[in-house]
Each structure stands twice: as structure tokens, then as C-alpha cells.
Amino acid sequence: MESVSMKLLESLEKLNYEFKGFPSTEKPLALNEIGQQKWSLLEGDLPLPVATLKASILENNSRWMRLFTKKYGAHIAPHGKTSMSPQLFQRQMDDGAWAITVANVHQLRLCRKWKIKRVLMANQVAGLQNLRELTNELASDPELDFYILVDSVENVKQLAVAAKDQGLQNPIQVLVELGFPGGRTGCRNIKSALEVARIVKSLVPQVSLRGVEGYEALLRNRPNPEKSIREFLLEIKELVNICTFEDLFAKGPVILSAGGSDFFDLVLQELANPSKKREVICVIRSGCYLTHDSLNYQRIFERIRIRTPEVDEFKPALLPALQIWGVIQSIPEPELCIVNIGKRDVSYDLEMPLPELTFRPGIDSIPQPLIGNCRVKELNDQHAYLEISELNKLRVGDLLAFGISHPCTTFDKWRLLYLVDDYYNVIGAIRTYLA
């Protein structure tokens, strides 16, 4: 597989009417040509529904996370599964991301194609075919700085056999995953984690132990989640110290990774300087910070602000960049609008989309906030049932912008999203590869 530069990638594929949101009247365009067309969402140049990303907010959120992690001397390896967009990955790498995190071999393969040179797979790989796929990727790019999780002796042995069969030049770098009872993957206690770490040490040079990892967010439903998370993070530090004492880690900095998008502040507070005997690199893996959202992660960030006031040192805070725009196609009852967005266009696994702005072509100069109580009470595949206040004199043909909850399950509904300026002029686009 040949890797390509971002500039070349954006010029290779021609986008056309087969992409949702692309004007059918336009000739096929490369991704890097879209920003030159001077399209305007508000002037009706785009078919609806359409997904937009505010460029200024992406810039703000990227800057904010860079400054916040720097405060703690830590790094970020944003989880690529959120967007699987090479343009957003490049933005994150340009702004100092330590690596890109992936969940499976397919995502690793795409990162290689996009010239990402350091990848953390926050997952295990099992099964003969999957292991062959993984080692094929590593053999094809010996310079790739790659890390993977393990949580069982069996999986470590399988990785070692696969590495030997493939004749890899370099050991597969692994992080032992520490979990907790009732959680997802991960060794359930330090004792079993040490067994895994020791077997890794015995199977050098096929594998090498480079760090410890954990995923704390699934403790959110405990009676006292903050206490439970802090205790779990202390166990991770203890595991690092024991592995250091037993000289289980390979040469180089010890990688210490945790932190999704819910509790990254606690991770940064607790995992600072876990060992004085080895250089340690602390890596969080938040994926949703770049676009943020208008509901779920907005509330999560407010809770972060309460428990960690230091987040306000870097203003403005994280802001929602992603919106889905639709048009009112029917008002069958006085307080009910039917909008042409649905489950195929916007996330609904956590909450219904949030109606934020309205725009009447030919009348309004800028989008207007909705007045009173408005809510999406139901979604069909292609329709939103919007309950509206009598104060909103909406009519068929009005545009509506919706904030979203959960970026991951909105991105996977779009192959093409438009970058817009603060006046909703299209200044670029991003491509996603989630399906």
C-alpha cells in the first residue's frame, strides 16, 4: 500500500453528486477545490441536509487542548474513530498530537496510507487472520512507531508467534491494559497484569513492554465515580512502579495512557510523574474534543469545569463546531414542523439533536436563535419531528441548524462535511472513511 501526502490525497479523488450534500449541478471536484467555489450555505448553494464544521471553532478547540495538556506536561493521541478524517488527523498532528489512536487494523491501515507515523491501537487484536493483517501492516512499514494493548498471556503468545511467522524486524510494542471488575477489556487486578507483563518480557524480541494503559470512563456509573476513577488511576501508577522495579519495560520512555473525553482532567492530575526511575510519557486519548458537541460533551465539560477550575485558564473553552442543517418541508400542525433530517443524518443514540438556529432565505441576513421551547420529539430515517413554540413564526422553506450529541455517531453518517467560516461560507471540506 502506497502512502500519500495530504495534498496529493485531497487532489486524487473526485467528489460528485454521489456524496450527500454535494450539489448535483456542479462538476466533479477534488476535495481541495471545494473551498475555491465560493459556495454559501445561507445563499442556497448546498442541498440539504448538510453537515458543517465551523473552522474557527476547530482552531479554538485544537489550541485549547494543546495548552491544557501542556500545562500537565502530557500529550494527546486523539482517538481517530471519532471522525476517521485524514484532514482532521493532520490538523491534530500539526498542533502537537503525539500519535493517532485507532481501534482496529482497518483504521491502522488508513493511518499508514495517510502518513501517520505513530499509532496507538487502544484495543487487542485476536484471531489468526486479524493477526496476519496486523503483522502485514507492520512488516510493510518498519519505521512505523506502533503500540498495541494486551490483557492476557494467551494474546501475548499469539502476538509473539505472529511476529515470528512474519519475520518482523522490530518487536511489537505492547502496553498492558489494566481494567476493573465489571469493566470492558483489561486485566482485572494488578496480579494478573503483572503475569501478562512478565510473559511479555520472556518473549523478547518478538514483543516488548513499553507501558501501561487503562480506560476509566466506564466507572462513570459507580456511586462515587470521581473517587472510583482516582483509585483506578492510582492502581495504574502502582503497576508502572512495580514493572519498573522488576525491570520489565523495554528501553525508551514508558508510555502511560488513559483518558477518554469524559475524565481527561482527572487522568492528567493523577498520572503525573508516576515513576522517578524512568522517563514516563503520559498520553490521553480524547477523541471528541476537536468538534465537541452541543449536548452530551457540553455537559461533561461543565462538570470538568466544576471539579477542575484550571480549565478556565485557557479561554474560550471547548465549543461545539459540528452542526447539521436541514429545511422545514411541512408544518402539518400549528406547533409541529417536519424537517428533512433523520436517523441517517444525525446521532440519536444519546439524545435527540438540539434545534439551535433558524434562517429564512431572502429575509434574514444572519441565522437567528430559536425562541421559547423547541425540541425534536422523534426521528424517523429521514424526518425530524420538531415541536415549536408559538413565538417562532416558522414556515416551509426555512433553514434550521441542529446541534448534536455524540460526534462519533454523527460523523459516521457523512462522507463529506463542509468547513465553513463564521458566516457559513464554505472555505473547505473534510472527507471521512468510517464506512
matplotlib code that plots the C-alpha trace (Angstrom):
import matplotlib.pyplot as plt

x = [0.0, 1.5, 1.2, 0.3, 0.7, -2.3, -2.0, -2.0, -4.8, -7.0, -6.4, -6.8, -10.5, -13.2, -16.4, -19.7, -23.5, -23.0, -21.8, -24.6, -24.6, -22.8, -24.6, -25.8, -25.4, -21.7, -19.0, -16.9, -14.4, -11.4, -11.6, -9.0, -11.1, -14.3, -13.1, -12.5, -16.1, -17.3, -20.4, -22.6, -24.9, -27.2, -27.4, -28.7, -25.6, -25.8, -28.5, -30.0, -29.4, -25.8, -23.1, -20.9, -17.9, -17.0, -13.4, -12.8, -14.1, -12.0, -9.0, -10.0, -10.6, -7.3, -5.4, -7.3, -6.4, -2.8, -2.5, -4.3, -2.2, 1.0, 0.1, 0.4, 3.4, 1.3, 0.4, -2.7, -3.2, -6.7, -8.9, -9.3, -12.6, -14.4, -14.0, -11.7, -10.9, -7.3, -7.8, -8.7, -5.9, -3.4, -4.7, -4.3, -0.8, 0.2, -1.0, 1.3, -0.6, 1.8, 0.0, -3.3, -5.3, -7.1, -9.4, -8.7, -6.4, -8.5, -8.1, -4.4, -4.1, -5.7, -3.4, -0.5, -1.9, -2.2, 1.4, 0.7, 4.0, 2.9, -0.2, -1.6, -4.2, -6.3, -7.5, -6.4, -6.1, -7.0, -7.8, -5.3, -6.5, -6.5, -3.0, -1.8, -3.4, -1.7, 1.8, 1.5, 1.0, 3.9, 6.2, 5.3, 6.4, 9.3, 9.6, 6.0, 6.1, 3.2, 1.7, -1.0, -2.8, -2.6, -4.6, -3.9, -1.0, -2.7, -2.9, 0.8, 1.8, -0.3, 1.3, 4.7, 4.0, 2.5, 5.6, 7.9, 6.0, 6.0, 9.7, 9.2, 12.4, 11.2, 9.3, 5.6, 5.4, 2.7, 1.0, -0.5, -4.1, -5.3, -9.1, -11.6, -14.4, -17.5, -15.5, -14.7, -11.3, -8.2, -6.6, -9.0, -6.2, -2.5, -1.6, -2.9, -1.5, 1.9, 1.6, 1.0, 3.9, 6.3, 5.3, 6.0, 9.5, 10.1, 9.1, 11.5, 12.4, 9.1, 7.3, 8.4, 6.7, 6.5, 3.9, 0.6, -2.9, -6.4, -9.8, -11.5, -14.7, -16.7, -16.5, -18.9, -21.9, -20.3, -21.9, -18.9, -17.4, -14.7, -13.4, -13.5, -11.6, -8.9, -8.4, -8.2, -5.6, -3.6, -3.6, -2.2, 0.6, 1.3, 1.5, 4.0, 6.2, 6.2, 7.0, 9.8, 11.1, 11.1, 12.8, 10.0, 9.9, 12.0, 14.4, 12.9, 10.3, 7.5, 4.1, 1.3, -2.1, -5.7, -8.3, -11.2, -13.3, -15.1, -12.5, -9.2, -8.7, -8.6, -6.2, -3.8, -4.0, -3.4, -0.9, 1.7, 5.2, 4.3, 7.9, 11.1, 13.3, 12.2, 11.1, 7.4, 5.2, 1.6, -0.9, -4.6, -6.8, -9.8, -11.4, -14.3, -12.6, -11.9, -15.6, -17.1, -20.9, -24.0, -25.3, -23.5, -19.9, -21.0, -22.5, -19.4, -17.2, -19.3, -18.6, -14.9, -15.0, -16.6, -14.1, -11.0, -11.3, -7.9, -9.7, -10.8, -7.2, -7.4, -10.3, -12.5, -13.4, -14.3, -17.1, -19.4, -18.2, -20.5, -24.0, -26.5, -28.6, -32.0, -35.1, -38.7, -40.6, -44.0, -45.9, -48.9, -50.0, -49.6, -46.8, -45.2, -42.6, -41.3, -37.6, -35.7, -33.1, -33.3, -31.5, -29.5, -28.1, -27.6, -26.7, -29.6, -28.0, -27.5, -30.0, -32.1, -30.5, -30.8, -32.5, -30.3, -30.7, -33.2, -32.6, -35.2, -33.7, -34.4, -35.4, -32.7, -29.2, -27.8, -29.1, -31.4, -31.8, -35.0, -37.3, -39.0, -39.3, -38.4, -37.4, -37.1, -39.5, -38.9, -36.7, -37.5, -34.9, -35.3, -37.6, -37.3, -40.5, -39.8, -42.2, -42.1, -43.3, -46.0, -43.4, -41.5, -43.2, -41.6, -42.7, -41.9, -38.6, -36.9, -33.5, -32.7, -29.4, -29.2, -26.5, -25.6, -24.9, -22.1, -19.8, -18.8, -22.3, -22.8, -19.6, -20.4, -23.4, -21.4, -18.6, -18.3, -18.5, -18.0, -15.7, -17.4, -16.4, -18.5, -20.8, -21.4, -19.4, -17.7, -14.0, -13.0, -14.2, -13.2, -13.6, -14.4, -13.7, -16.0, -17.9]
y = [0.0, 3.3, 6.2, 9.6, 13.2, 15.1, 17.5, 14.6, 12.8, 15.8, 16.1, 12.4, 11.6, 13.5, 14.2, 14.4, 14.1, 10.6, 12.3, 13.5, 17.3, 17.8, 20.0, 17.9, 20.8, 21.1, 19.2, 16.7, 18.4, 17.3, 17.9, 20.7, 22.5, 22.8, 25.8, 27.7, 27.5, 30.4, 28.4, 29.8, 27.7, 30.6, 31.6, 28.2, 26.8, 23.4, 20.8, 20.0, 18.2, 19.0, 18.8, 21.7, 22.3, 25.9, 26.4, 29.0, 26.7, 23.8, 26.1, 27.2, 23.6, 22.3, 25.2, 24.7, 21.1, 21.7, 24.3, 22.2, 19.1, 21.2, 22.5, 19.0, 18.0, 15.4, 14.5, 13.6, 10.8, 11.6, 8.6, 8.5, 6.5, 9.7, 11.1, 8.9, 12.0, 12.5, 16.3, 16.4, 14.0, 16.2, 19.3, 17.4, 16.2, 19.7, 21.0, 18.7, 15.4, 12.6, 10.0, 9.0, 6.3, 3.6, 0.7, -1.9, -3.0, -1.3, 2.1, 1.4, 0.7, 4.0, 5.9, 4.3, 5.4, 8.9, 9.0, 9.0, 7.7, 6.9, 5.0, 3.6, 0.9, 1.1, -2.4, -6.0, -8.0, -11.6, -14.3, -15.7, -13.6, -10.4, -11.1, -11.7, -8.4, -6.6, -8.1, -7.5, -3.8, -3.7, -5.6, -3.1, -0.1, -1.0, 2.7, 2.9, 3.6, 1.3, 0.3, -2.2, -3.4, -6.8, -8.1, -11.9, -14.3, -16.1, -12.9, -12.1, -15.5, -15.2, -11.8, -13.3, -16.2, -13.9, -11.6, -14.5, -16.1, -12.7, -12.2, -8.7, -6.6, -4.9, -6.2, -5.5, -2.8, -3.5, -1.8, -3.9, -2.9, -2.7, -2.9, -3.4, -5.8, -5.2, -3.2, -4.0, -5.4, -5.2, -7.3, -7.3, -6.7, -5.9, -9.5, -10.7, -7.6, -8.5, -12.0, -10.5, -8.1, -10.9, -13.1, -10.1, -9.8, -13.5, -13.3, -10.6, -9.9, -10.7, -8.4, -5.7, -4.0, -0.2, 0.9, 0.5, 1.6, 1.9, 3.2, 4.9, 6.2, 3.0, 3.8, 6.8, 4.8, 3.9, 5.6, 7.9, 8.0, 10.5, 8.5, 5.3, 6.8, 8.3, 5.0, 3.2, 5.7, 5.1, 1.4, 2.2, 4.1, 1.3, -1.2, 1.1, 1.3, -2.5, -3.1, -0.6, -2.2, -5.6, -4.1, -5.4, -2.3, -2.2, 0.7, 4.1, 6.2, 4.3, 5.1, 5.7, 6.1, 6.7, 9.3, 9.4, 12.5, 12.4, 12.5, 13.6, 16.2, 13.5, 11.5, 14.4, 15.2, 11.7, 10.3, 13.0, 11.7, 8.1, 6.9, 8.7, 5.9, 6.0, 8.7, 8.5, 9.9, 10.5, 10.2, 10.9, 9.7, 12.1, 11.9, 14.3, 17.5, 18.8, 19.2, 18.9, 18.9, 20.9, 18.4, 15.4, 16.7, 20.2, 18.9, 16.8, 19.8, 21.8, 19.0, 19.2, 22.9, 22.5, 19.9, 21.4, 25.2, 25.3, 24.6, 28.3, 29.5, 28.9, 30.8, 30.4, 26.9, 24.0, 24.9, 22.9, 23.1, 20.5, 21.3, 19.5, 21.8, 20.9, 22.6, 22.7, 20.7, 20.6, 22.2, 19.9, 21.2, 24.7, 23.6, 20.8, 21.2, 18.3, 18.9, 16.8, 15.4, 12.0, 9.0, 8.7, 12.2, 12.9, 11.0, 9.9, 7.2, 9.5, 12.3, 13.9, 16.7, 20.2, 22.9, 26.0, 28.4, 29.3, 31.2, 32.5, 32.9, 36.3, 37.8, 37.1, 38.4, 36.0, 33.0, 33.7, 31.8, 29.9, 31.4, 29.6, 25.8, 23.9, 20.2, 17.2, 14.7, 12.0, 11.0, 8.8, 7.7, 11.0, 13.2, 15.1, 15.9, 19.4, 20.8, 24.6, 27.5, 29.7, 32.5, 31.1, 32.1, 29.4, 28.5, 25.9, 26.6, 28.0, 26.5, 25.0, 24.2, 21.4, 20.8, 17.2, 14.9, 12.4, 13.4, 9.8, 8.7, 11.8, 11.6, 8.0, 9.3, 11.6, 11.0, 14.7, 17.6, 21.3, 23.6, 27.0, 30.4, 32.3, 33.5, 29.9, 30.5, 27.2, 27.5, 23.8, 20.3, 17.1, 13.5, 10.7, 7.0, 5.4, 3.1]
z = [0.0, -1.0, 1.4, 0.0, 1.2, 2.4, -0.5, -3.0, -1.2, -1.4, -5.2, -6.1, -5.5, -7.4, -5.4, -7.1, -6.6, -5.1, -1.9, 0.3, 0.5, -2.8, -5.4, -8.3, -10.7, -10.0, -11.9, -10.0, -7.7, -5.8, -2.1, -2.3, -4.9, -2.9, -0.9, -4.2, -5.3, -3.1, -2.0, 0.7, 2.8, 3.5, -0.1, -1.1, -2.8, -0.9, -1.0, 2.4, 4.7, 5.1, 7.8, 8.6, 10.8, 12.0, 11.1, 13.8, 16.5, 15.3, 15.6, 19.1, 20.4, 19.0, 20.6, 23.9, 24.2, 23.3, 26.0, 28.6, 28.1, 28.1, 31.5, 32.8, 30.7, 29.0, 25.4, 23.4, 20.9, 19.8, 19.1, 15.3, 15.4, 16.2, 12.7, 10.6, 8.7, 7.4, 7.3, 10.9, 11.8, 10.1, 12.0, 15.2, 14.4, 13.2, 16.6, 18.5, 18.9, 20.0, 17.9, 16.5, 18.3, 16.4, 17.3, 14.7, 11.9, 9.2, 10.9, 11.3, 7.5, 6.7, 9.1, 7.3, 3.9, 5.3, 6.5, 10.2, 11.7, 15.2, 16.0, 19.3, 19.0, 22.1, 21.7, 21.4, 18.2, 18.2, 15.6, 13.0, 10.1, 12.2, 13.5, 9.9, 8.8, 11.7, 11.1, 7.3, 8.1, 10.5, 8.0, 5.3, 7.3, 9.7, 10.6, 12.0, 15.7, 16.7, 20.1, 21.0, 24.1, 25.7, 28.7, 28.6, 28.5, 25.6, 23.5, 24.2, 23.0, 19.9, 19.0, 19.5, 17.2, 14.6, 14.8, 14.4, 11.5, 9.7, 10.4, 11.7, 12.0, 15.2, 18.3, 18.6, 21.3, 23.8, 26.7, 29.4, 29.9, 33.5, 33.9, 36.7, 37.6, 35.6, 33.0, 29.4, 28.5, 30.8, 33.5, 36.5, 39.0, 39.4, 40.0, 36.6, 34.9, 36.2, 34.8, 31.4, 31.8, 32.8, 29.8, 27.5, 29.0, 28.4, 24.7, 23.7, 20.8, 19.2, 21.7, 24.1, 27.0, 26.5, 29.0, 30.8, 29.8, 31.2, 30.3, 33.2, 31.7, 32.3, 36.0, 35.4, 36.8, 40.1, 43.2, 43.6, 40.1, 40.8, 43.8, 41.8, 38.9, 41.1, 42.8, 39.5, 38.2, 41.4, 40.6, 37.1, 38.7, 41.1, 38.2, 36.5, 39.6, 40.1, 36.4, 36.7, 39.9, 38.1, 35.1, 32.8, 30.5, 27.3, 26.6, 25.9, 27.7, 29.5, 27.9, 30.3, 28.6, 29.8, 29.4, 27.1, 26.6, 29.9, 32.6, 31.0, 33.7, 36.4, 34.3, 33.9, 37.6, 38.9, 36.4, 36.6, 37.4, 38.3, 38.4, 39.3, 37.9, 34.3, 31.9, 31.5, 28.7, 29.8, 26.9, 26.9, 24.1, 24.0, 20.5, 20.8, 22.0, 18.5, 17.4, 20.9, 20.8, 21.9, 24.5, 25.9, 25.9, 26.6, 29.9, 30.5, 30.1, 32.6, 35.1, 34.3, 34.9, 38.3, 39.6, 37.7, 37.6, 35.9, 32.5, 32.5, 32.3, 28.5, 27.1, 25.3, 26.4, 24.2, 21.9, 19.6, 16.0, 14.3, 13.1, 10.8, 8.7, 7.3, 5.9, 7.0, 4.5, 6.2, 9.1, 9.4, 12.8, 14.3, 16.7, 14.7, 11.9, 9.9, 9.0, 6.4, 8.7, 10.4, 11.8, 8.6, 9.2, 12.9, 16.1, 18.3, 20.4, 23.4, 22.8, 20.1, 18.1, 19.6, 17.4, 17.6, 14.7, 12.0, 8.8, 6.3, 2.8, 1.3, 4.7, 7.3, 6.9, 9.5, 11.3, 14.3, 17.6, 18.1, 20.7, 23.5, 23.9, 20.8, 20.8, 18.5, 19.9, 17.4, 14.4, 11.5, 9.0, 7.0, 9.2, 12.4, 14.4, 15.7, 18.4, 18.3, 20.4, 19.1, 19.3, 16.4, 13.2, 11.1, 7.6, 5.0, 3.4, 6.5, 7.2, 10.7, 12.3, 14.8, 17.4, 18.0, 20.9, 20.3, 17.4, 16.7, 15.6, 13.6, 11.7, 10.6, 8.7, 6.4, 3.9, 3.2, 5.7, 4.8, 6.6, 7.0, 8.2, 10.8, 8.0, 6.7, 3.6, 2.5, 2.8, 2.6, 3.3, 5.0, 3.9, 6.3, 6.0, 8.5, 6.1]

ax = plt.figure().add_subplot(projection="3d")
ax.plot(x, y, z, "-o")
ax.set_aspect("equal")
plt.show()
